[in-house]
Amino acid sequence: MPEVGVRGQEKLAESKVLCIGAGGLGSPLALYLASAGVGTIGIVDFDVVDLSNLQRQILHAEERIGELKVESAKKRLSELNSDINVNTYNLRLTSENTLDLFKDYDVIVDGTDNFPTRYLVNDACVLLDKPNVYGSIFRFEGQATVFNYKGGPHYRDLYPEPPPPGMVPSCAEGGVLGILPGIIGVIQATETVKILLEIGQTLSGRLLLYDSLKMSFREIKLRKSPDTPKITGLIDYEEFCGINALDDDENELEMSVDIFKDILDSKPNITLLDVREPGEYEICNLKDSRLIPLGDLTSRVHELDTADDIVVYCHHGMRSLQAARILLGMGYKKVRNLAGGIDAWAAKFDDTMPRY
């Protein structure tokens, strides 16, 4: 292609791209960056390959179940293009390690699915003046843009504050069409290559929204906001997003799965409230539990008795914590949250229960 040429291919070979996540978005992203000849690709992930994720995490395979994702990714990318360098980082990004990790890369690509990491990635990119190629997916919809590119808007211009904890489920909790991250990940790869080659018009200043059910794309204009606070350093992003931020009274809400098992063994008269989505409930549930999804709780709260002893659970304990807070605010006094959710219960006490 005349727009690329020999010099363009040389520029790609000299470039360094850091992919945050080797999951649904990171898989097509890394594969296409490697096939395009990006010389150095960094992969950040601290998880292992799991069978339940393979329908969307096409970078991995069944024979690598249980391996570190970063090692599985390196093997696959090296098979695809033996001329590139693949740097692996089996770690969780924190305020202490992110700046040092990002500084040597030309472009940062965010393929994460949680708010603390998204804000951390954004703020580090702003401080280091690095382009942040962003993508996110949920069920049948996805979005993509380029943040912090040549003075353009960044993530906090779009989302100044995170949503309340548990209000937005992860892909694992809420579900995602397995094909969807392929589409959004390829868009991220396209934007990354355009930035490296300095060709075309990037998505900076435009949020691209994709609806797979309608097979439609639309755009929303993004602008820098004068009200966005200046970023001067990295913070505690778990606390900023309200995760694990319990006050003294709320600490009493948390119930471990060990204590919960002791209570169940005593055959108590309790109400088990499941606040996940119906599709999750079909996969697995606790016996005799009542399903009221978190989004329906305020409109269906009359189905619960204020005198009941209520134990609330979800997948990992965040949505149920939000539900417990709602119930307390509405006058329910005997409410506890199952810490770690049904996944923690299955991991410790029921190996026959499907995990997702």
C-alpha positions, -999 to 999 in steps of 0.1 A, spaced: 0 0 0 14 34 -9 2 49 23 25 25 42 54 16 20 88 3 31 93 31 56 59 25 71 67 -12 77 100 -1 92 81 22 116 59 -6 127 89 -28 133 104 0 155 72 6 174 63 -6 209 27 -12 220 15 -23 254 -17 -43 256 -35 -42 289 -53 -75 291 -50 -108 272 -87 -116 272 -115 -109 249 -103 -76 235 -66 -83 239 -68 -115 219 -77 -101 184 -58 -69 192 -25 -87 199 -30 -111 170 -34 -84 144 -6 -62 159 17 -92 156 6 -100 121 11 -63 111 47 -65 122 46 -43 153 81 -49 166 76 -50 203 43 -60 220 39 -60 257 11 -81 273 -1 -73 309 -24 -98 326 -23 -117 359 -50 -144 351 -48 -179 338 -64 -195 307 -99 -209 316 -121 -231 295 -152 -208 301 -134 -179 284 -122 -195 252 -153 -186 232 -141 -150 232 -104 -153 241 -92 -166 208 -55 -160 216 -56 -191 238 -65 -228 233 -77 -258 253 -42 -273 256 -32 -242 275 -59 -242 301 -43 -234 335 -13 -216 320 -6 -179 326 -24 -159 300 7 -139 293 27 -171 286 0 -185 264 -2 -152 245 35 -151 239 35 -187 225 7 -179 201 21 -145 189 56 -160 184 41 -188 163 24 -161 142 54 -139 138 88 -150 150 104 -117 142 87 -97 169 95 -93 206 68 -101 231 73 -88 266 51 -104 293 40 -89 326 22 -113 349 11 -87 373 -18 -65 384 -14 -28 375 -11 -6 405 -3 31 412 32 19 421 41 1 389 21 16 361 42 47 352 74 27 351 58 1 329 42 25 305 71 49 299 89 28 273 59 21 250 46 43 222 9 34 225 -11 19 254 -42 -1 245 -68 -7 272 -86 -40 270 -97 -42 306 -132 -47 320 -131 -29 354 -133 7 363 -103 10 387 -79 -1 360 -95 21 333 -90 52 354 -55 41 363 -46 35 327 -61 68 317 -43 89 344 -10 72 337 -13 80 300 -22 116 307 8 120 330 32 104 304 14 119 273 8 85 258 -22 77 234 -47 54 251 -67 33 226 -98 23 245 -124 -4 239 -152 -19 260 -179 -45 255 -211 -56 272 -236 -82 259 -243 -72 223 -228 -37 223 -193 -23 222 -175 11 220 -141 23 210 -122 56 209 -87 71 212 -80 91 244 -52 115 251 -40 118 215 -25 151 204 -43 171 230 -76 153 226 -101 144 253 -93 116 278 -114 91 297 -123 115 326 -137 139 300 -162 112 292 -166 96 326 -157 121 354 -169 97 381 -172 59 382 -207 43 386 -216 29 420 -198 -4 427 -217 -34 413 -241 -14 391 -222 -24 359 -214 -61 357 -183 -74 341 -184 -94 309 -182 -126 329 -211 -115 351 -233 -98 325 -224 -119 295 -210 -109 261 -215 -122 226 -183 -141 219 -178 -125 185 -182 -89 198 -147 -85 213 -133 -96 180 -150 -66 163 -140 -40 189 -105 -55 193 -99 -52 156 -110 -16 157 -85 -10 185 -58 -26 164 -67 -5 134 -65 27 155 -32 17 170 -16 10 136 -29 44 123 -14 62 152 20 44 147 20 52 110 5 87 115 -20 82 87 -58 86 84 -82 101 109 -83 85 143 -112 82 167 -98 109 189 -127 131 198 -152 105 186 -168 77 206 -178 49 182 -208 28 194 -215 -6 179 -248 -25 183 -244 -61 170 -281 -69 171 -289 -40 148 -255 -43 130 -252 -5 133 -225 20 141 -230 55 154 -207 82 168 -208 106 197 -186 136 196 -162 139 226 -147 172 238 -123 182 265 -142 195 295 -131 226 314 -145 210 345 -123 179 344 -98 181 373 -61 183 364 -44 150 369 -12 155 390 -5 120 401 -19 85 406 -43 77 434 -59 47 451 -83 36 423 -100 9 443 -110 35 469 -119 61 441 -143 36 426 -158 27 459 -145 -9 460 -138 -23 494 -147 11 508 -169 0 537 -175 22 567 -175 8 603 -212 0 602 -210 -16 568 -182 -39 578 -208 -58 597 -226 -65 564 -199 -88 552 -203 -125 558 -176 -150 548 -185 -183 530 -173 -202 561 -197 -184 584 -224 -188 558 -219 -225 557 -221 -228 595 -254 -209 593 -268 -231 565 -257 -263 585 -279 -251 614 -309 -249 590 -319 -214 599 -350 -195 588 -333 -170 564 -341 -155 530 -315 -160 504 -316 -132 479 -299 -136 445 -294 -102 428 -277 -115 396 -294 -117 361 -317 -145 351 -292 -160 328 -267 -163 356 -293 -178 379 -299 -205 353 -262 -215 353 -261 -220 390 -278 -209 422 -281 -216 459 -310 -238 469 -342 -220 479 -328 -186 469 -351 -159 455 -340 -141 423 -345 -103 422 -319 -87 398 -302 -57 413 -318 -34 387 -353 -45 398 -347 -44 435 -362 -10 443 -394 -18 423 -398 -53 438 -386 -47 474 -422 -52 486 -416 -89 479 -393 -90 509 -404 -88 546 -385 -62 567 -385 -87 595 -367 -114 575 -331 -123 580 -317 -117 545 -284 -130 530 -277 -113 497 -254 -128 471 -243 -123 435 -214 -136 414 -184 -121 433 -200 -100 460 -201 -65 446 -236 -62 432 -249 -79 464 -231 -54 485 -248 -26 466 -281 -44 471 -275 -48 509 -268 -10 511 -301 -3 493 -320 -26 516 -305 -10 547 -314 24 534 -350 12 529 -354 1 565 -343 -36 564 -323 -42 595 -312 -79 592 -292 -79 560 -258 -96 553 -238 -98 521 -220 -130 511 -184 -119 505 -170 -134 473 -204 -144 461 -215 -177 448 -182 -181 430 -164 -182 464 -189 -207 477 -185 -230 447 -147 -228 449 -146 -238 486 -176 -259 492 -193 -272 460 -170 -285 433 -201 -297 413 -214 -262 409 -207 -247 375 -184 -216 376 -184 -189 350 
